Amino acid sequence: MSLLDISGLSKRYGQQTALDNVDLAVPSRSRTAIVGPSGSGKTTLLRIIAGFETPDSGRVALDGQVLADGPLIAPAHRRGIGYVPQDGALFPHLSVAENIGFGIEAGDAGRGARIAELMDMIELDRSMLTRRPHELSGGQQQRVALARALARRPALMLLDEPFSALDAGLREAVRKSVARVLQQAGITTILVTHDQAEALSFADQVAVLRQGRLAQAGTPHALYWRPRDRDTALFLGDAAVLEAEFRDGFVSCALGRIPTEADARPGTVTIMLRPEQIRLSPAGIGQGEAAACHGEVDEIEFGGSLCAITVVVEANGARQRILVHASSLELPAPGTRVRLDVVGKAHILER
Amino acid sequence: MSVQTPPFPASRALTTQPLPLRRDRQLGAKSLFGLAGLVSLVTLLPLGFIIWITIQTGWETASSLIFRPRVAELLLNTALLEALTLPACIVLAVALAWLTERSDLPGARLWSWLAVAPLAIPAFVHSYAWIGVAPGMHGLFAAMLVSVLAYLPFLYLPVSAQLRRLDPALEDAAASLGLAPWRVFLRVVLPQLRIAICGGSLLIGLHLLAEYGLYAMIRFDTFTTAIVDQFQSSYNGPAANMLAGVLVLSCLGLLALEIVLRGEARYARLGSGAPRPVSLRKLRRATLPALLLPLALAALGLGIPSYALARWLAAGQGAVWQAPELASAFGETLIYAVGGAVVTTLAAVPMAWLSVRAPGRLQRALEGSHYYVGALPGVVVALALVTVTVRIAPLYQSVATVLIAYALMFLPRALVGLRSGIAQVPVELERAAVSLGRRPLLAILSVTLRLAAPGVAACMALVAMGITTELTATLMLAPNGTTTLATQFWSLTSELDYAAAAPYAALMIVLSLPLTALLHAQSRRASGQ
């Protein structure tokens, strides 16, 4: 059952289209990531859900309650939606305890206990309750902002790029702990981010926004392996996008004849292969050598655990550069001839 | 995946009672626009008055009042004053700023404070001091000397702040490209000071045009002194109004000149990362001669006024402090200062809010009108208000009119302070408060206003201290019998009772000291120190 239903949502700022007829359903207790390049409208979408922005048309409903119906909107402060902005936005004039308790009624008898309980949830020591926000690290600030939003027991939690201001190492740890806290509290969550890796690892539903339109939504696995078009494919990770001929469940391309899951009309198609689908081996020793595809190593970018190798393949008189990922243990030297084998199936993209 | 029981049940409020849907009419933003527009209309009063009065006077009368030897003489005086004072101020300010910011001058911090301190002394108290020391001081060069001493801080502050902000890497790069230190200064440092020099010179130039007391005291005629004289002898005659028209044209001319000279160039640091601290140039054997400059300026700008004031105070002994007028003038000044600060700040709030939270083209136009009015001399604002209150609203010589005049004159000060105060509170904080269940208005009160309060207080203090030493508009507009420190000081010096005037001067200086400290601290903070 979906908790949040968005249908036909559009918003323009003057000549600029921020959102164009967006439909999205967010299942209860799920984690949804809205991902897109900057200017794709993802923050506008989040602000409309939170009630800070009025849509031109379309509906937003939370658990059956209509929050926005075109220009008619429910007030933001009565929506019961939690919101964690980019830099946490802790109130600088209040202590950690006062920040967390900001949304709890002042006369509430269980206020102190609740604040302490929330501190435990976000795994911060209770001795930090008296601190001021500027005395906390970036990661701690984000966790306090989360606790502050959790204090209201929201039905839905909105996270607006909450990890982007953190250092790379810290970002992953904070993301994991935030995901765990939300999981335990059983709160439906929407994360807005421009970082595709973050979206894929955080969410169980990813929605890709592009120029105000919803390009595709689905599980991270489905989106990564079966993107609808070339832009989504390349946005979610490295990929080799090749022209190919489709016939009888197979495509023929510069890398040879590859099976495909889809059924298409025979003829020219565009296929996508992820770099990890292509295996390199030294040329001239394996089986079926004559039928195999060969190329020349052009460039190697050392990346520690995983290295990026560019291989130039010649087919039908055209040179094609193909990106391959390989372990740093088995790096070929630039200029060597290598054999390329494709693992798994090719995915046919919409043209 | 194991399903755990959530510690909190999800909010039920939503399902039990449906939320009302309503159209967001943005009443808040619309009424702010309305209020800012209203304030802008009032700011256009002085300019509108000049245009209207010129049309009403008719071309023949106007031209006979404008094209006459007296106006030419005033124009020449004013132009000479500007032409002599500004270059002197620029050279002195750059030299002083370089010494205190970029050299190992002993006691640089102290000299920097002393360079700003003359601001605490009202300009007309400067000339009062000089008259006391050298009674024969009159004419152009006397005017220039006192002007330089009184207004130099207006250039020193921005130039030294800019020098501190300059990235030393640029100078290193220039040196590595083969430029000698002197050429590095001329070709790299000086061009980057252009905006600071232009801004400071504009401020001084406008003050030279607007100042009344300083020049009246040493009997140097400018447009402003002539207008006030005309006003006092013939009240609201067309002669004063036409002089005011020429004065406004001169102000607009200065503003335009500054825009042209400032240019479009961008002098912000390119690239990322914090600039590293500058290394100070060693003066070595030049230290002693270099010390002469700040020493001489401090002696002339602070020493002479202190000496003159001390002498008059000693001459008057304790008796001058016991005059009942002193206490009542002090009280009235405080009331006007606080009242004017409140009115000015309230008038600036709608524009400050819009320019931070909803910037746009219309907002910039409205903001421009808020700023331009501060560049007009107090005498013009006062003349306009006199005409309006006499002919339209029966408020002439009422407290309300004085407060409106203060609001117009100090609007830019309030706007600048309020803007930075509001800009310090990101809108995200307000949104966070709303998402935590606060009503929008309550969120603004408990978060935005609470956090902007120090900035608002500082800007009110700046306005209040400006009003404390305001003379021209107060003289022209205040109800009969009003005595502020400035007006009482003025009437006593007009009667040549310099000893009795001394306590008023001392009180004005004491009240202005916090302003000076605030300005100095702000310029330090602006450059991250």
Interface residues (C-beta under 8 A of the other chain):
Chain A: A50 G51 F52 T54 L62 D63 G64 Q65 V66 L67 A68 D69 P71 L72 I73 A74 P75 A76 H77 R78 R79 G80 I81 G82 Y83 P85 Q86 D87 A89 F91 P92 H93 F102 G103 E117 M121 A145 R148 A149 L150 A151 R152 R153 P154 A155 Q183 Q184 A185 G186 I187
Chain B: Q4 T5 P6 P7 F8 P9 A10 S11 A13 L14 T15 P18 L19 P20 L21 R22 R23 D24 P426 E428 L429 R431 A432 A433 V434 S435 L436 G437 R438 R439 P440 A443 V447 R450 L451
